[in-house]
Structure formats: C-alpha cells, structure tokens
Amino acid sequence: MKLNSSAFAHNAMIPATYTCEGHDLSPPLEWSTPPNGTKSLVLVVEDPDAPDPAAPQRIWVHWLLYNLPPRACSLAQGVAEKDLPAGTLCGRNDWQRTAYGGPCPPIGCHRYFHKLYALDIRLPDLHHPTRAELQQEMKGHVIAEAELIGRYQKQH
C-alpha cells in the first residue's frame, strides 16, 4: 500500500495552506488499493517532534479517522466531516476536536507523519477515541500500512 499527496512529496515541505498559517485545510491524500482481506482503513496524522524537535516530549495528534471503507482511495483537500466516505468515524485530536488540525509548530521544523493502516476488522463506534484508545482497538488487526511524511516550520 502506498500513500501520497498531490500537495507535497514524501519528506518535502507542507504548503502553508494546510497549516495554521494558511487555511488549515486537510491535504489531499490518495492511496493504492489495500490488500485482500481489508475490512477498514485508519488514518492517523501526528507530529512526533512536539514541542521542539531538538527536545521532543510528546506525539501531537492532528487527525484521526477510522472505519474508512476499503474501497475508498482518496480524501479531498479540506474534506468536511459530512463529506467523508460513508461509514468513516472521527477520533479526537490533541486540540480535543474531531476535525483536522494542521501543522502549527511552536519552534523548529517538525515532521508530520500521515499513516494509513489496513485492518482485517471494522472497529466498533468508539465515540471519538484518542490515538491511544484507537491503537488499543487496532492491536493485532493491522495487515498493511503506508506512511507519508511532510515537514513544516512556521514562516512568521
């Protein structure tokens, strides 16, 4: 499985449009067909460099989606919750929101990991789980994964 964005290449800079300095839109994402046996997909967008890449203290979660249908192969730029593929559920990010929250690093150039997981089950409604709660439910059910890393440093 491969995960790509038409907005930025792997390990390249994320355009400001997708950050707190721009329109804070989710980037367009596309992926290849998941393996046979995939019942659902999970998308996690996180920053392991918070708050300072020179001394990271935590992983900051920007977006959590789960139960994306296996036939889905993309998410449009700035996709609204109501426009997500049918059956997709949202987790809670570290701003305590279910919507995408773009890069907004306080200091330095951070890495933003966009991770797509193919699961052999469809998860129950976890009622806006945190990353830890979602990972617990995924344990033992990941059959493939893909990763796209973008980088961002505030311009102002």
C-alpha positions as CSV (number, residue, x, y, z in Angstrom):
1,M,0.0,0.0,0.0
2,K,1.3,3.5,-0.9
3,L,0.1,6.9,0.5
4,N,0.6,10.1,-1.5
5,S,-0.5,13.7,-1.7
6,S,-0.6,15.9,-4.7
7,A,0.2,18.8,-2.3
8,F,3.7,17.6,-1.2
9,A,6.1,14.8,-1.8
10,H,7.4,12.4,0.8
11,N,9.8,14.3,3.2
12,A,9.0,17.6,1.5
13,M,7.7,20.8,3.0
14,I,3.9,21.0,3.5
15,P,2.4,24.1,1.8
16,A,1.2,26.8,4.3
17,T,-2.4,26.3,3.0
18,Y,-2.6,23.1,5.1
19,T,-1.3,24.8,8.3
20,C,-2.3,27.3,10.9
21,E,-0.6,30.0,8.9
22,G,-2.8,29.3,5.9
23,H,-6.4,27.9,5.6
24,D,-5.8,24.9,7.9
25,L,-7.2,22.6,5.3
26,S,-6.5,18.9,5.3
27,P,-4.2,18.0,2.4
28,P,-5.5,15.9,-0.5
29,L,-4.5,12.2,0.1
30,E,-4.6,9.3,-2.2
31,W,-3.6,5.7,-1.7
32,S,-3.2,2.4,-3.6
33,T,-5.6,-0.5,-3.2
34,P,-5.3,-2.1,0.2
35,P,-4.6,-5.9,0.4
36,N,-7.3,-8.5,0.2
37,G,-9.0,-9.1,3.5
38,T,-9.0,-5.4,4.4
39,K,-12.3,-4.5,6.2
40,S,-11.5,-0.9,7.1
41,L,-8.8,1.7,7.0
42,V,-7.5,4.0,9.7
43,L,-5.7,7.4,9.1
44,V,-3.5,8.9,11.8
45,V,-1.7,12.3,11.3
46,E,0.8,13.0,14.1
47,D,3.8,15.1,14.9
48,P,6.5,13.2,17.0
49,D,8.6,16.4,17.4
50,A,6.4,18.4,19.8
51,P,7.0,20.8,21.2
52,D,10.6,21.2,20.0
53,P,12.4,18.9,17.5
54,A,15.6,19.4,19.5
55,A,13.9,18.0,22.6
56,P,10.7,16.2,21.7
57,Q,8.4,15.5,24.7
58,R,5.3,14.0,23.1
59,I,3.5,13.0,19.9
60,W,0.9,15.6,18.9
61,V,-2.1,14.1,17.2
62,H,-3.6,16.2,14.3
63,W,-6.2,14.0,12.8
64,L,-7.8,10.6,13.4
65,L,-10.1,8.8,11.1
66,Y,-11.2,5.2,11.3
67,N,-13.6,2.7,9.6
68,L,-12.8,4.3,6.2
69,P,-14.2,1.8,3.7
70,P,-11.6,-0.3,1.9
71,R,-12.9,0.8,-1.5
72,A,-12.1,4.4,-0.6
73,C,-8.9,5.5,-2.3
74,S,-8.6,9.2,-1.5
75,L,-9.6,12.2,0.6
76,A,-10.2,15.5,-1.0
77,Q,-8.4,18.7,0.1
78,G,-10.2,20.3,3.1
79,V,-12.7,17.4,3.3
80,A,-15.5,18.1,5.8
81,E,-16.7,15.5,8.3
82,K,-20.0,15.3,6.4
83,D,-18.2,14.6,3.2
84,L,-16.0,11.7,4.4
85,P,-16.6,8.3,2.8
86,A,-19.7,6.6,4.1
87,G,-19.1,4.9,7.5
88,T,-16.0,6.8,8.3
89,L,-15.8,7.8,12.0
90,C,-13.6,10.5,13.6
91,G,-11.3,10.3,16.6
92,R,-10.3,13.2,18.8
93,N,-7.1,15.1,18.1
94,D,-4.9,16.9,20.7
95,W,-6.9,20.1,20.4
96,Q,-9.9,18.0,21.6
97,R,-11.6,18.3,18.1
98,T,-12.7,15.7,15.6
99,A,-11.7,17.8,12.6
100,Y,-8.2,18.1,11.0
101,G,-5.8,20.5,12.7
102,G,-2.9,21.5,10.6
103,P,0.8,21.9,11.5
104,C,1.4,24.8,13.9
105,P,4.8,24.1,15.4
106,P,5.9,26.5,18.2
107,I,9.6,26.1,17.3
108,G,11.7,24.5,14.6
109,C,10.9,22.3,11.7
110,H,8.6,19.4,12.6
111,R,7.8,16.2,10.8
112,Y,4.2,15.2,10.2
113,F,3.5,11.5,9.8
114,H,0.4,10.6,7.8
115,K,-0.1,6.9,8.5
116,L,-2.7,4.7,6.8
117,Y,-3.5,1.3,8.3
118,A,-5.4,-1.5,6.6
119,L,-7.3,-3.6,9.2
120,D,-8.8,-7.0,9.0
121,I,-11.9,-5.9,11.0
122,R,-14.3,-3.0,11.1
123,L,-14.0,-1.3,14.5
124,P,-17.0,-0.5,16.7
125,D,-18.1,3.1,17.2
126,L,-15.5,4.2,19.8
127,H,-17.2,7.6,20.3
128,H,-14.3,10.0,19.3
129,P,-11.4,7.9,20.6
130,T,-8.0,9.3,21.4
131,R,-5.0,7.9,19.5
132,A,-4.1,5.6,22.4
133,E,-7.7,4.2,22.5
134,L,-7.8,3.7,18.8
135,Q,-4.4,2.0,18.8
136,Q,-5.6,-0.4,21.5
137,E,-8.6,-1.4,19.4
138,M,-6.3,-1.9,16.3
139,K,-3.9,-4.2,18.1
140,G,-3.5,-7.5,16.2
141,H,-5.6,-6.3,13.3
142,V,-3.2,-4.3,11.1
143,I,-2.5,-6.2,7.9
144,A,-0.7,-3.4,6.0
145,E,0.4,0.2,6.5
146,A,1.6,3.1,4.4
147,E,3.3,6.4,5.5
148,L,3.8,9.8,4.1
149,I,5.9,12.4,5.9
150,G,5.7,16.1,5.4
151,R,7.7,18.8,7.1
152,Y,6.7,22.3,8.3
153,Q,8.3,25.3,10.0
154,K,6.4,28.5,10.7
155,Q,7.3,31.3,8.4
156,H,6.4,34.1,10.9
